Amino acid sequence: MNKQLYKFRFLLVSLLMLGACNDDFLERYPLDQISNETFWNTANDLATYNNVFYHMSQDDVNIPIMLGHHQGFDSQVASYLMLDGFADNLAPDHERHAPFQMVRAGRQIVPTSSGGIANQWYGFRGWNFVRAVNIGLANYGRANIPDNIRNRYVGEARLFRGWFYHHIVKMFGDAPYVDRELNIDSEELFAARTPRVQVMDKVLEDLNFATTHLPNNWGDGNNPGRLNRWAALAIKSRICLFEGTWRKYHGLPNADTWLTEAANAAKALMDNGPYSIYTTGNPERDYNSFHRQLADLTGNPEVIQWRRYVLGIRTNHVQDYYSYTGGATRDLVEDYLCTDGLPITLSNLYQGDDVFENVFVNRDPRLRQTILHPADAAFYKYHNADGLPYPRLAGQPGGRTSSTGYHVIKHYNADDMIGKAFDTGEFPALILRFGEVLLNYAEAKAELGTITQADLDASINKLRDRVGMPHLTLNPPMDPRYANDGVSSLIVEIRRERRIELMGEGFRYDDIRRWKQGRKLLKKDMGIQWNAAAQARFPNAIIRTSVDPSNGKTYIDVYRNTDWDNPVFDESKDYLWPIPLSDLAQNPSLGQNPGWN
């Protein structure tokens, strides 16, 4: 497999260097080397070239469309396990998580250069990825193969291009759209950004081509495999839902067109695809069991796309960095429904948070499979089953500590740490799963105003069935905490379901931005209640606290009296990220995003 990676790298460099050359000297093609003029002949040539896209997209720092777990020292930042630190699900308190804390607190600054961990790894780098795609698209026609075979690889390339441009648009808005190979004097290098509406029209063209021409199955057994038609439909449902809701809540045109595309893509996959919700009939374990699975996700009916990590080829270090998430927030924990299907504000089953264990009583089983219950520490071998009592807070000796008291357990696998050296972990990355597609479908239909009970039963209620929760109906009661969100009680519950089901999978920050709910980030990140019982239970804890004026109780206040205290969110600028100064210096026509000057 190492040889294959080297071959991909050599091929990429060779083709990128030779793709634009027309000098007479290069017309004498060496017989023992790859050249652009002699390469594009067979379907295998096209497949080999497209392998480069999979290799390049493993750069989770600069091309995070198939975000997995970055290698080495920065695994704790460039991993989907950590992205909720940008929002209100996690409260990281380690100095190496400053990029998350900075954005969460509304104190992001204009970066001097694009890309890289220091600039939250969402930069204007990765354009070599677009160039590689465009070179392929310009040359696939040379192969003497049937069009239906050629279009598989064209569709694969266009899926990658559309996915990448969606990422750029969702972070920066308008984008420099390029659909051909550029030279050093190409006018596009110095052009203004293309308006996002036009860019996204191009993205939709790419997605539609991909979902039409990619095969249902490449014959690779999802081991892991190439992106097939079902993966393309899943990606399309995600991208179109984002764009449709962004347009609806940010006042851009044709929102319903995008929402309809999202719903139709999801429904096509739901009705015709080979995927289903993973369940063994155990509601107490099934939700998180495949998220914690080590090494191999082959054969899981819910997994559409994943990335393998194998010792000696590609590894990561995310399990050792798992505690860097700090801990889940009280706001997240309070969003889990009670077992009667009602929120804690309306249910008589809620036991309150005066005693830590009571938080889990009569609650959605996904809470206990997301947040560590003290009685489960041995089952999960939490911190290698060190025998210490959990939860543990900063300042307590030994074990792992949490900034909030709510240790996240959803993806934890101790076996990927025991006896292993630094950066030798093999924890796989789950890139696309069927559960997200069901959520995309329900939300798109609800936003269109066309959702039925049958739609809910075919989507969200399948997720609830896995954990034995009551079904969602079309007219749920309004949770008082969300009465001022400006949406129906049904949309409130669909958004809640998305938050709960996809917690720790990297969606929350993007969801808040597309819903134009930035004000949710004004709320402080709190942890467990800090009463006399907690003080006795957690000796030596070093924490900060505040009183919640709504109930007069004291809670851990993670960022009180720190640089991240009193979060802000500027509605005029914080929905988009700033253009790095280095990019503006190279091309002033790009223009800075509003409010970032």
Buried (B, 14 or more C-beta within 10 A) or exposed (E): EEEEBEBBEEBBEBBBEBBEEEEEEEEEEEEEEBBBEEBBEEBEBBBBBBBBBBBBBBBBBBBBBBBBBBBEEBBBBBBBBBBBBBBBBBBBBBEBBBBBBBBBBBEBEBBEBBBBBEBBBBBBBBBBBBBBBBBBBBBBEBBEBEEEBBBBBBBBBBBBBBBBBBBBBBBBBBBBBBBEBBEEEEEBBEBEBBBBBEBBEBBBEBBBBBBEBBBEBBEEEBEBBBBBBBBBBBBBBBBBBBBBBBBBBBEBEBBBBBBBBBBBBBBBBBEEBEBEBBBEEEBEBBBBBBBBBBBBBBEBBBBBBBBBBEEEEBBBBBBBBBBBBBBBBBBBBBBBBBBEBBBBEBBEEBBEBEBBEEBBBBBBBBBBBBBBBBEBBEEBBBBEEEEBEBBBBBEBEEBBBBBBBBBBBBBBBBBBBEEBEEEBBBBBBBBBBBBBBBBBBBBBBBBBEEBEEEBBBBBBBBBBBBBBBBEBEEEBEBBEBBEEBEBBBBBBBBBBBBBBBBBBBBBBBBBBBBBBBBEBBEEBBBBBBBBEEBEEBBEEBEBBBBEBEEEEBBBBBBBBEEEBBEBEBEEEBBBBBBBBBBBBEEBEEBEBBEEBE
